[in-house]
């Protein structure tokens, strides 16, 4: 017996041993999913499978790194041969290799969302001057077109202004990316997939390279990623996907729960193994989780089975209003922390909507309870970081018009929007890039002062490109920062020394990151570093503000996915909060996005984050835009079997007439829903 089979339960062992053919592993919350994945790869290597023929794919760089580290601790150097990556990192590798093979330009940049928005803004000004449309919504529609593999001629007619604007911009946007020698995140999945679908040779080449494909968190995959997997594993069918349809909570960003629900149709003859034994939570928490999710009908039937004691009953505490709810949660946390019964890092407060965070943060601060907020602004979304990255991208790829526009007058050097517009017009008339126009500024501009400023900028970029090509990337970046006077520019735009320190610290952190990359990479290049930075944009949801050590965690339910805590407070268990009002009262522009089943799955994810204690709270009324409103309990906890929750009503006692009136209002609200 392989040593990697020892210590596994029967279902886990079956999943590890089923190496050949398609396999669906339905891994319930807390069922040892990561253990199964790593033991499966280790078992395959021990059985003689070459590590280089194994591909393990997940959705974040953090998850891939953790999986790689765990496997390395198990099998040592053999782990380095296994490709463990995100879908997008895999697509980037495939796209570069295929372009080199086909003798096409493999030197391209990857645009993040900020770059995409800037490109769309410029196109919208040209196509629909004066139009006021949300660029993020337009980008979402264009992304949907790409992921459905639609060409401009395939787009259906629509009366919706966003659909029609997106349809008009779609071909221009793709042409713009080509002219900038750039790709976006969708291209990293769609382009390699097209190549494999159109060329049997290409498909067989990659299928032979990765004879065994394993996908983690499969419930989060989208339609394009499914097509990629079908092309990649269609020849040998050795595809193992691990996931839980009950934890599919990212439909709003393109995840298709139907991928996991219909896996048996997509890959006929597959094995299905259910991991239902839960090693995380006490029995009372699992009993609630099972009842909550059972109301969803479109799901793989499964039930979490406890391996621990029943534990304390799950509490449902009803408070007078949102402020009372926050005070109760903060007082309860203080009570748990003071005797040392719980470490701060073992406590979490979860909520569906960020609107609840203000009161919670205020209550925690009043009681001097340190906390962290999971989520927040990504480091790479900070202005000063994006400005320096734009310079670095321009040094690598002068055709990158988005980066050029961002920094041509930053810091201020007397090149206004009118000058840039004249350069763009001159370039368009001659079929040239904006950079080429800048190089010809003396001919393109009739104003000598503006031409001199543009020429000086071009020379600055050329010097930076020369420095950064010498090998010491960090030194080249520091010289660039000094030459453009970035510190003085940041200081001039800040009102306090603390703000200067924070913003300048981010610049230094980026340069330090470039230094660390140079030291660990075998053949470091600025282009490769920038590609890695762009891929980090996809991990923005996993970013954290502050260390977990010594801090209570505040998080949205989406941000809490994959985490676990000894004591969990799940707040705002009300109609309009969980489920969200976008589902309860969908607006016209949200039609098609409202998904009650996904809201129920969010509730299930929140419940299953708790190991030992779970406290649900709701407010009898909340103040919204200055007005107090009665709140109805969430349908996810209404009608649960008796005894499942220990209910505590901490609202002020009401008179008989007041109680009757409140009950009538709540009933009316529920009937309206």
Secondary structure as UniProt FT lines:
FT   HELIX           3..5
FT   TURN            6..7
FT   HELIX           10..17
FT   STRAND          23..27
FT   TURN            29..30
FT   HELIX           33..46
FT   TURN            47..48
FT   HELIX           51..53
FT   STRAND          54..58
FT   HELIX           61..75
FT   HELIX           76..81
FT   STRAND          83..86
FT   HELIX           87..101
FT   TURN            102..103
FT   STRAND          109..111
FT   HELIX           113..127
FT   TURN            129..130
FT   HELIX           135..147
FT   TURN            148..149
FT   HELIX           152..154
FT   HELIX           161..179
FT   TURN            180..181
FT   STRAND          182..184
FT   HELIX           185..198
FT   HELIX           200..209
FT   STRAND          212..215
FT   HELIX           218..220
FT   HELIX           223..233
FT   TURN            234..236
FT   STRAND          239..243
FT   HELIX           245..247
FT   HELIX           251..253
FT   HELIX           258..261
FT   HELIX           263..266
FT   TURN            267..269
FT   STRAND          271..275
FT   STRAND          277..278
FT   HELIX           283..294
FT   STRAND          305..306
FT   STRAND          314..319
FT   HELIX           322..338
FT   TURN            339..340
FT   HELIX           344..346
FT   STRAND          347..351
FT   HELIX           354..356
FT   HELIX           357..366
FT   TURN            367..368
FT   STRAND          371..374
FT   HELIX           379..381
FT   HELIX           383..396
FT   TURN            398..399
FT   HELIX           401..407
FT   TURN            408..409
FT   HELIX           417..430
FT   HELIX           434..439
FT   HELIX           441..444
FT   HELIX           448..468
FT   HELIX           473..484
FT   HELIX           486..492
FT   HELIX           497..520
FT   HELIX           526..536
FT   HELIX           537..542
FT   STRAND          544..545
FT   TURN            549..550
FT   STRAND          552..556
FT   TURN            557..562
FT   STRAND          565..570
FT   STRAND          576..577
FT   TURN            578..579
FT   HELIX           581..584
FT   HELIX           588..590
FT   TURN            591..593
FT   HELIX           596..607
FT   TURN            608..609
FT   STRAND          610..619
FT   STRAND          621..624
FT   TURN            625..626
FT   STRAND          627..630
FT   TURN            635..639
FT   TURN            642..643
FT   STRAND          645..649
FT   HELIX           656..672
//
